[in-house]
């Protein structure tokens, strides 16, 4: 079910975001944020299943790891390398670490606000520019 139903939904639009060329890190992060917010808004059950079921079922974690490795890691790190070559991300940062930092920032925020329904006093629209500013500052050359 994870590989045939949830993974294609979760990665279809992400592939498009990761394949585009961006003029800035902020532009890339904005596109990525909008894509992930749309996914969680359109398919809230996907995020809930990943968070709830993964902790209870190691076999789901393994399938998710394989799917993530096969469908996300290479295009994401390629995007990071391109942004480094273009001077938007510090070249001394490992692309995998950069990918991890971006994903955990966005996924953590979405999990807290959408999966656990914690009111942090800001809408996702209000959080967007602050998260992008924080990430751009952390990753700047």
C-alpha positions as CSV (number, residue, x, y, z in Angstrom):
1,X,0.0,0.0,0.0
2,X,2.8,2.4,0.8
3,X,4.7,1.8,-2.5
4,X,1.7,1.6,-4.7
5,X,-0.6,4.2,-3.3
6,X,0.9,6.6,-0.7
7,X,4.4,7.0,-2.2
8,X,3.2,8.0,-5.7
9,X,0.9,10.6,-4.2
10,X,3.6,11.9,-1.9
11,X,6.3,12.1,-4.5
12,X,4.6,13.0,-7.8
13,X,4.5,16.7,-7.4
14,X,7.8,16.7,-5.4
15,X,9.6,15.3,-8.5
16,X,8.4,18.4,-10.5
17,X,9.6,20.8,-7.8
18,X,13.0,19.0,-7.6
19,X,13.5,19.0,-11.4
20,X,13.0,22.7,-11.9
21,X,15.8,25.3,-11.9
22,X,15.6,28.1,-9.4
23,X,17.0,31.6,-9.3
24,X,17.5,31.6,-5.6
25,X,17.4,29.3,-2.5
26,X,14.3,31.2,-1.3
27,X,12.5,30.5,-4.6
28,X,13.3,26.8,-4.2
29,X,12.3,26.7,-0.6
30,X,9.0,28.5,-1.3
31,X,8.1,26.0,-4.1
32,X,9.0,23.1,-1.8
33,X,7.0,24.5,1.1
34,X,3.9,25.1,-1.1
35,X,4.1,21.6,-2.5
36,X,4.3,19.9,0.9
37,X,1.6,22.1,2.4
38,X,-0.7,21.3,-0.5
39,X,0.1,17.6,-0.1
40,X,-0.7,17.6,3.6
41,X,-3.8,19.7,3.1
42,X,-5.1,17.6,0.2
43,X,-4.2,14.2,1.8
44,X,-4.0,14.6,5.6
45,X,-4.3,10.9,6.0
46,X,-0.9,10.4,4.4
47,X,1.0,12.4,7.0
48,X,-1.0,10.8,9.8
49,X,-0.2,7.3,8.6
50,X,3.5,8.1,8.2
51,X,3.7,9.5,11.7
52,X,1.5,7.1,13.5
53,X,2.1,3.8,11.7
54,X,5.8,4.1,11.2
55,X,6.4,4.1,14.9
56,X,4.4,0.9,15.4
57,X,5.5,-1.1,12.3
58,X,9.2,-1.4,11.4
59,X,8.3,-2.9,8.1
60,X,6.6,0.3,7.1
61,X,9.7,2.2,8.1
62,X,11.8,0.0,5.9
63,X,9.4,0.5,2.9
64,X,9.4,4.2,3.5
65,X,13.2,4.3,3.6
66,X,13.5,2.4,0.3
67,X,10.9,4.6,-1.4
68,X,12.5,7.8,0.0
69,X,16.0,6.7,-1.1
70,X,14.8,5.7,-4.6
71,X,12.6,8.6,-5.3
72,X,13.8,11.6,-3.3
73,X,17.4,11.5,-2.2
74,X,19.1,11.8,-5.7
75,X,16.9,14.6,-7.2
76,X,16.9,16.5,-3.9
77,X,20.7,16.4,-3.5
78,X,21.1,17.2,-7.2
79,X,19.0,20.3,-6.6
80,X,21.2,21.2,-3.6
81,X,24.4,20.8,-5.6
82,X,23.0,23.0,-8.3
83,X,22.1,25.7,-5.8
84,X,25.6,25.4,-4.4
85,X,27.1,25.7,-7.9
86,X,25.0,28.8,-8.5
87,X,26.2,30.4,-5.2
88,X,22.9,30.2,-3.2
89,X,24.1,27.6,-0.7
90,X,27.5,27.3,1.0
91,X,29.6,25.0,-1.0
92,X,31.3,23.5,2.1
93,X,28.0,22.0,3.3
94,X,27.3,18.4,2.5
95,X,24.3,18.2,0.1
96,X,22.8,15.3,2.2
97,X,23.0,17.3,5.4
98,X,21.4,20.3,3.6
99,X,18.6,18.1,2.4
100,X,18.1,16.6,5.9
101,X,18.0,20.1,7.4
102,X,15.4,21.4,5.0
103,X,13.2,18.3,5.2
104,X,13.3,18.1,9.0
105,X,12.4,21.8,9.3
106,X,9.4,21.6,6.9
107,X,8.3,18.1,8.0
108,X,8.5,18.9,11.7
109,X,6.6,22.1,11.3
110,X,3.9,20.3,9.2
111,X,3.7,17.4,11.7
112,X,3.3,19.7,14.7
113,X,0.7,21.9,13.0
114,X,-1.2,19.5,10.9
115,X,-0.8,16.0,12.3
116,X,-0.8,16.8,16.0
117,X,-3.0,19.9,15.5
118,X,-0.9,22.1,17.8
119,X,-1.8,25.7,17.6
120,X,1.5,27.6,17.5
121,X,-0.1,30.9,17.1
122,X,0.7,31.3,13.4
123,X,-0.9,30.1,10.2
124,X,1.1,28.2,7.7
125,X,1.1,31.2,5.5
126,X,2.6,33.3,8.3
127,X,5.2,30.6,9.0
128,X,6.3,30.3,5.4
129,X,8.5,33.5,5.2
130,X,10.0,33.0,8.6
131,X,11.0,29.4,7.9
132,X,12.5,30.3,4.5
133,X,14.4,33.2,6.1
134,X,15.8,30.9,8.8
135,X,16.8,28.2,6.3
136,X,18.3,30.8,3.9
137,X,20.4,32.3,6.7
138,X,21.6,28.9,7.9
139,X,22.6,27.7,4.4
140,X,24.0,31.0,3.0
141,X,27.5,31.0,1.5
